[in-house]
């Protein structure tokens, strides 16, 4: 079929002309499988305007690393990382990359086998949820060992002086949560605080404190709990049994901790939100299944992965390797958050 047109290729494959055009011109917006099918069909039918750049070549890959530190293991106790990975994989497929997933513990960082496999990738997306200050030298050394491999860190700004990073607006989200409690008449607001601290959680605490300071109010209570669901339940239960005054409302560092607090309150005959309002952070799927469904701060988890992959693709295509970043400028991208109001917060009438 000499002189075949893109429209004829689209009809043969039952695809839209726009999808065929994107595939033939090497543009994003179609899956790699569709792109390959279109190009192979175009070659078979003698389509004469193919650019060499779109012809099949060696597959490109990105490596998604989920890091678990020795101290903090937040990623282990929530589904947060799986949503980030979904975003990475979706955008990687659109851009023509395969995705490898690596689960690294702090002690694995110097394994020659692991480092060799990571170096083979065209770029790295590093989930930094569990990074603490004490681990920064170790991670600096890891990134140094990756040589010219571009790296984008997701969910942590702790290495913003070394790599591009994409983070949630933890400060703004927590501040908005506290302001919601204040607008609904709550004045005695407690903070359910994870014992294991990372920068994201510190930013959430700062957001709550700023909102209360501007309202001229102190925190009514700070309840320190373990980051795990069962650990948080036991710690909150112990606090409750000690007999302190119960706040009007509680802000929890994340949804897992908020859920544990609700379980304890129910155990002791307290009703949410009639006796105590509770608000969390992240908006993981369990929030809608709680009784009552949890009001929380929605973090755009998949969007973190999408933005990180777009940024990594830009670095790869421009050949901007880590040691050149000082000359081109590192990027710190903040993704906004939004409140999701369900039924765990109730307006409180003041006497």
N, C-alpha and C positions, 0 to 999 in steps of 0.2 A: 504494500500500500504506500506507494511513493507519495511524498508531499503531504503526509498525514498532518492534521492540525491538532492543536491542544484540545479543541472542542470535540473532535472525534475520539481522542484518547479518553476524555471524560465520559463520553457516551458508552464506549466499550467497557469501561470499568465501573459504570454506574456511580460516578463521582461527580461532584459539582465542578464546573469549569474553574472556579476560584481555587479549589483545593488542588487541582491539577497544575494551575499556574504557579501556586506557591511551591509545589514540589519541583517543577521544572526549573524554577528560578532560584532554588536554594534558599527560599525564605522560610522563617519559622511559621508555625500555625497548623502544621499537619504532623501526624505521628511518623516515626521513622519507618514503620512498616508500610504505611501508605506511600511515603516518599519513595521507598525502594520499589514498590509495585509499579508506581507511575513511571519511574525512570527505566525500569526493565522493559515495560511495555513500550515505551517510547523508542528504545533502542531496537526492539524487535520489529516495530512497525516503520522504522526508518525516519523517525522524526529528526530533522536535520539541524535543529538550532540548540542542541544541548551544550551547555558550558561544561568544560572539563571539571569545574569545581563541584558540580552536582553529581558527577558520576560516582558510583560506589567506591569507597576506599577503605582504608583501615578504620575499624570502629574506634570512636573516642569514648573514654570512660571517665567518670568522676567517682571518687571514693567518699562515702558518707561515714563519718566516724562518730559513734556514740561513746562518749568518754564517761567512765564511772570513777570518781575519785575515792580516796580512802576515807574521807570524812563525811562528805555530803553525797547522798545517792538519791537525789530527788527524781532524776530521770527513771530510776528503777521503780519508783513507787507511784508514778502517774503514767498516763497514756500520751503525755505531751510530745515525746520524741517521735512516736509513730505518725502523728499528724504532720510534724515538720518533714519527716521522711516522705510522706505522700506528696507534699508540695514539691520537694526536690525531684522525686522520680517523675512526676507529671511534667514539669518544665524540662527536665533532662531529656525525656522522650521527644518532646516537641522540638528541641534543639539538636537532636541527633546523637545524644550520648547514652551509653549504658551506665547503670549505677551499681557499684559494689557497696556493700555495707560491712563495716568493721565495728566490733564491740571491743573497746579497749579499757582495761583497768590500768590504774596508775603504774603498777609494776610491769606492765607489758610494753611500755613506751620505748624500751631500748632493745627489743628483740630484733635481730638483724632480718629474720624472715618477714616479720610484720612490716618493718620499714621498707624492705625491698618491694613488697607487694603494693604498698601505698605509693611509693615513688613511680611505679609503672602507670599510675592514673594520670590523666591530663590535668586534674585539679582535685582539691580536697575541700569538702564542707565538713567542718568540725563542730559538733554539737557541744557547746560549752556550758550547759546548764549547771553542771556540778563543779565548775572551777572555783577554787578558793585561792586566796592570796598566797598561801604557802606553796601552792603547786605551780605558780607562775614560772619560777626558774626552770623547772622540769619541762614545762610545755614550751618555753622559749627554746630550749635545747632540741626538743622534738621538731619544732618548726624549722630550726636552723638545719637540721639533718635532712630535711626534705628538699634542700637545694633550690632549684628553679621551679618547683611545683607551686602554683598559686594556691592560696588558702583563704577561705572565707569562714569566719567563726559565727555561729548562730546562737542566739540567746545568752550572750555574755559580751560585755564591753571590757572585760579584764585585760584583753590583749589588743586593745584598739590602737596601741602604739606600734604594733607588730604586724597586724593583718586587718583586712577589711572585716567589718562585723555588721550583723543585722540583729536588732534587738526589739523587744516590746517596750512600750512606754509604761513601765511599771510604776514610776512615780505618779504620772498623770492618772493612771487607772485607779490606783489606791486612793489618791486624793479625791477623785470623783465618787468613789464608793463611800468614803467618810462624809463627803458633802451630801450624798443621798440620805445617809442616816440623820444628819443634822437637819436637812429639809423636812424630814418626816417626824420631827419632834424629839429625837433621841438626844439626850444630853450626857448620859453616863455611858460612854462607849469604851468597851474593853478590846484589847488586842491579843489575839491568840497567835503567839510568836514561835516560829520554828527555832529549836535550839541550834540546829546546824545553819550557819549563815553564809550566804553568797551575796554578791552585789545586787542581784535582782530583788532579793528579799529586803535588803537594806533600803533600796529605793522605795519599796512598798511601805516600809515603816516610815520613811521620811514623808511620803505622801500623806499618810494618815495624820502624822504629827503636825504637818504644816496646816492641814485643814482644821484641826482642833485648835491650834495656836491662833489662827485667824478668827476663830469663833470665841476665843478667850476661855477655852476649856482644857483641862488636863485629861490624860488617859485615866479612865476609872479603874483599870486593872491591866496588867500585862501578865499573861499566862503562858509560860514557856513549856512547849511540848515537843516531843520527838517528831521527825518529819514523816515517819511511817504511820499508816492508818492505826494499827494496833497500839503502837507506842504513843501516839497522840491521844488515843482513847484512855489509856492507863494514866498518862500524865494529867490530862484534863480532869479525869475522875478523882485523882488524888487531890488536885486543887479544889475541886468542888466539895469534897468531903472535909476539907479543912475549915469550911464554914465562912468564907469571905462574903461580903455583900455582892449580890449578882448584878452585873451591869444591865442597862436597858437593851444594849445591842453589842454584838461582837463582830469585829473584822478579823478574818483569819488569813494567814499568809497564802494559803491555797485551798482549793476545793476539798482535797483529801482531809486536811486538818479541820475544815469547817464541818464536814460530814461526821468526823469523830466527835466534835463538840456537840453536835445535834444528838448523836446517840447517847452521850452522857446525860445531857439535859433530859431526854426522854426517860432514861433509866431512873432518874431521881424525880420524876413526876412534873417536870417543867415543860411548858408548851411553847413551841416555836411556830409562829412569831408572837403569840399572845403574851407570853411572859418575857421572852427575849427574842429580838431580831438577830439574824445571822446572815453575814454576807461573805462570799469567798472570792477567789481569783483564779482565772484560767478558763473556766467554762468547759470542763471536760464532760464527756457524755453522761457520766453518772449523775450530774446535777439535776437533770430532768426526772431521774428515777427516785430521787430522795423524797422523803415525806416530812415536811413539804418540799416541793421542788425549790432548788437553791437559787436565790438571787446572787449574781456573781459578776465579775469583770471578764468580759470576753476578750481573750487574747487570740489574735488571728494567726493561729499556729501554722496552717498550711501556707499562708501568705509569707511567713518567715522563710519557708523553704523555697517558694517561688522566687522571691526577691534575691535570696542568697544564690540560687542557681543562675539567675540573670546576671548577677554581678560577677560570678565566677566565669561564666561564658565570655563576658566582656574582657576580663583579664587574660583568658586563654587566647582569644582571637587577636588581641592586641600585643600579645607576647610580653605582658607586663608582669615580670617575675618579682618575687618578694624583695630582693635586695635593691630593686629599682623604685620601690614604692615611695621613697622619700621624694623622688623627683616628679612623680605623677600625682601624689596625694592619696593617702589612705581614705577610705570612705566608711563612715559610721552612719548606718541607716536605721531610723527608728520607726517602727510600725505602730500606729495608734491602737488604742483599745476602746471598748465601748461597754456600757453597762447593760446587763440583761436582767430585767426585773421579773422575778417570778413570785413566789409566795412565802419566802422566809423572812421578809421584811414587812412590817406593818406600821403604819403611822401611829405614833404614841401621843395621846392627849396629855398635856401637862396639867397638874392640879392648879 
